[in-house]
Amino acid sequence: MTKYFNGTITDLEAKISEKLSDYRYQHVLRVRDYAVKLAEANDVDVDKAEVAALVHDYAKERSDNDFIKVIKAQHMDPDLINWGNYVWHGIVGAEMIRNELGIVDEDILTAVRQHTTGAGASMNKLSQVIFMADYLELGRDFKGVEEARTITDQSLAQGVKYQIVHTLARLIQKETPIYPKSLETYNYWVKKEK
């Protein structure tokens, strides 16, 4: 049993695998493994990190309509309607996790909300671990991933800074709209001391 979910980790894995393609589920398992490693190295509750990592993409493959229903039913920020799955599966997905899986720990739900957009000063170490584990899991092979892993091994905070700088640079190069929380994350972490 885990104190963060009403069942075992195996039960939680089964519930998650029902909602995801095998491709996405294998990613989730790799994120879990990387999150546990980062949690151990950074004095973060390993059980929370494992649960948060397992559920971080729980809603990733839901329909737009599913997200819009939750945004309206939960009276969430109406501006969310203007964004897509990249933002929704974290922010709105946390509400689906609470409602469907019964996970109510706010640290876990916040880590899920922040795993794609990050956050400024409110981004605790658990959120940083999930943010980085999702970026660095061993299935990732983008240019610079080894450098990002090395930096993160030396400093979790510097890893967060590396990721948000490179993610925003990629979004700007693609001329993609940037979610305001991601800009807030960039502004906070780019100024943060080592």
C-alpha positions as CSV (number, residue, x, y, z in Angstrom):
1,M,0.0,0.0,0.0
2,T,1.0,3.6,-0.6
3,K,-0.2,6.4,1.7
4,Y,-0.9,8.5,-1.4
5,F,-3.2,6.2,-3.3
6,N,-5.8,3.8,-2.1
7,G,-4.0,0.6,-3.3
8,T,-0.6,-0.7,-4.2
9,I,1.8,0.8,-6.7
10,T,0.9,-2.2,-8.9
11,D,-2.8,-1.3,-8.6
12,L,-1.9,2.3,-9.6
13,E,0.2,1.1,-12.6
14,A,-2.7,-1.0,-13.8
15,K,-5.1,2.0,-13.6
16,I,-2.7,4.2,-15.5
17,S,-2.0,1.6,-18.2
18,E,-5.7,1.4,-18.9
19,K,-5.8,5.1,-19.9
20,L,-2.6,5.2,-22.0
21,S,-1.1,3.7,-25.1
22,D,1.8,1.3,-24.5
23,Y,4.2,4.0,-25.9
24,R,3.0,6.6,-23.4
25,Y,2.9,4.1,-20.5
26,Q,6.5,3.0,-21.1
27,H,7.4,6.7,-21.0
28,V,5.6,7.0,-17.6
29,L,7.6,4.1,-16.2
30,R,10.9,5.6,-17.3
31,V,9.9,8.9,-15.8
32,R,9.1,7.1,-12.5
33,D,12.5,5.5,-12.5
34,Y,14.3,8.8,-13.1
35,A,12.1,10.6,-10.6
36,V,13.0,8.1,-7.9
37,K,16.7,8.6,-8.7
38,L,16.4,12.4,-8.5
39,A,14.3,12.2,-5.3
40,E,16.9,10.1,-3.6
41,A,19.6,12.4,-4.6
42,N,17.7,15.6,-3.6
43,D,16.1,14.5,-0.2
44,V,12.6,14.4,-1.7
45,D,10.0,11.9,-0.4
46,V,10.6,9.0,-2.8
47,D,7.0,7.6,-2.4
48,K,5.5,11.0,-3.4
49,A,7.9,11.2,-6.3
50,E,7.0,7.7,-7.5
51,V,3.3,8.4,-7.4
52,A,3.6,11.8,-9.0
53,A,5.7,10.4,-11.8
54,L,3.3,7.6,-12.4
55,V,0.3,9.9,-12.7
56,H,2.0,12.9,-14.4
57,D,0.7,11.9,-17.9
58,Y,-2.5,10.2,-16.7
59,A,-4.7,12.5,-18.8
60,K,-2.2,13.0,-21.8
61,E,-4.3,11.0,-24.3
62,R,-7.8,12.3,-23.4
63,S,-9.9,14.1,-25.9
64,D,-10.1,17.9,-26.0
65,N,-13.8,17.6,-25.1
66,D,-12.9,15.7,-21.9
67,F,-10.6,18.6,-20.8
68,I,-13.1,21.3,-21.8
69,K,-15.8,19.6,-19.7
70,V,-13.6,19.5,-16.6
71,I,-12.5,23.1,-17.1
72,K,-16.1,24.2,-17.2
73,A,-17.4,21.8,-14.5
74,Q,-14.6,22.7,-12.1
75,H,-14.9,26.5,-12.9
76,M,-11.2,26.6,-13.8
77,D,-9.6,29.7,-15.4
78,P,-11.6,30.2,-18.6
79,D,-8.4,31.2,-20.4
80,L,-7.4,27.5,-20.3
81,I,-9.9,26.8,-23.1
82,N,-7.5,28.8,-25.4
83,W,-4.6,26.3,-24.8
84,G,-4.2,22.7,-25.8
85,N,-3.2,19.3,-24.5
86,Y,0.4,20.4,-23.7
87,V,-1.0,22.7,-21.0
88,W,-4.3,20.8,-20.2
89,H,-2.8,17.4,-19.4
90,G,-1.0,18.8,-16.4
91,I,-3.2,21.5,-15.1
92,V,-6.6,20.0,-15.9
93,G,-5.2,16.4,-15.6
94,A,-4.5,17.0,-11.9
95,E,-8.3,17.4,-11.4
96,M,-8.9,14.2,-13.3
97,I,-6.3,12.4,-11.1
98,R,-8.0,13.8,-8.0
99,N,-11.5,12.8,-9.2
100,E,-10.8,9.4,-10.8
101,L,-7.8,8.1,-8.8
102,G,-8.6,9.6,-5.5
103,I,-5.1,11.1,-5.1
104,V,-5.6,14.2,-3.0
105,D,-2.0,15.0,-1.8
106,E,-1.5,18.6,-2.9
107,D,2.2,18.2,-3.5
108,I,1.6,15.4,-5.9
109,L,-1.2,17.3,-7.7
110,T,0.9,20.5,-7.9
111,A,3.8,18.5,-9.3
112,V,1.5,17.2,-12.0
113,R,0.1,20.7,-12.7
114,Q,3.6,22.1,-13.0
115,H,5.4,19.3,-14.9
116,T,5.1,21.0,-18.4
117,T,5.0,24.7,-17.6
118,G,7.1,24.8,-14.4
119,A,6.5,27.6,-11.9
120,G,8.4,30.3,-10.1
121,A,9.1,30.5,-6.4
122,S,6.2,28.1,-5.7
123,M,8.0,25.2,-7.5
124,N,9.0,22.9,-4.6
125,K,11.6,20.2,-4.9
126,L,9.0,17.5,-5.7
127,S,7.8,19.6,-8.6
128,Q,11.3,20.2,-9.8
129,V,12.0,16.4,-9.7
130,I,8.9,15.6,-11.8
131,F,9.7,18.5,-14.2
132,M,13.2,17.2,-14.8
133,A,12.4,13.4,-14.8
134,D,9.9,14.0,-17.6
135,Y,12.6,15.9,-19.5
136,L,15.5,13.5,-18.9
137,E,14.0,10.0,-18.7
138,L,16.3,7.6,-20.5
139,G,14.1,7.3,-23.6
140,R,14.9,11.0,-24.4
141,D,17.6,11.5,-27.0
142,F,17.3,15.2,-28.1
143,K,20.5,17.2,-28.7
144,G,21.8,18.4,-25.3
145,V,20.1,15.7,-23.2
146,E,23.4,14.4,-21.8
147,E,24.5,17.9,-20.9
148,A,21.1,18.4,-19.2
149,R,21.5,15.2,-17.2
150,T,25.0,16.1,-16.1
151,I,23.8,19.6,-15.0
152,T,20.8,18.1,-13.1
153,D,23.0,15.5,-11.4
154,Q,25.1,18.4,-10.0
155,S,22.2,20.8,-9.2
156,L,18.4,20.1,-9.5
157,A,17.8,23.9,-9.6
158,Q,20.3,24.4,-12.4
159,G,18.6,21.6,-14.3
160,V,15.3,23.3,-14.1
161,K,16.9,26.5,-15.4
162,Y,18.5,24.6,-18.3
163,Q,15.2,23.0,-19.2
164,I,13.1,26.2,-19.2
165,V,15.7,28.2,-21.1
166,H,16.0,25.5,-23.8
167,T,12.3,24.8,-24.0
168,L,11.4,28.5,-24.5
169,A,14.1,28.9,-27.1
170,R,12.6,25.9,-29.0
171,L,9.1,27.3,-28.7
172,I,10.3,30.8,-29.9
173,Q,12.1,29.2,-32.9
174,K,8.9,27.4,-33.8
175,E,6.9,30.6,-33.3
176,T,4.6,28.8,-31.0
177,P,2.5,30.7,-28.4
178,I,4.0,30.5,-24.9
179,Y,1.7,29.8,-22.0
180,P,2.1,32.7,-19.4
181,K,3.1,30.3,-16.6
182,S,6.1,29.2,-18.7
183,L,7.2,32.8,-19.1
184,E,6.9,33.3,-15.4
185,T,9.0,30.1,-14.8
186,Y,11.6,31.4,-17.2
187,N,11.8,34.9,-15.6
188,Y,12.1,33.3,-12.1
189,W,14.7,30.6,-12.9
190,V,16.9,32.6,-15.2
191,K,17.6,35.1,-12.4
192,K,18.0,32.4,-9.7
193,E,21.4,32.0,-8.2
194,K,23.1,28.6,-8.2
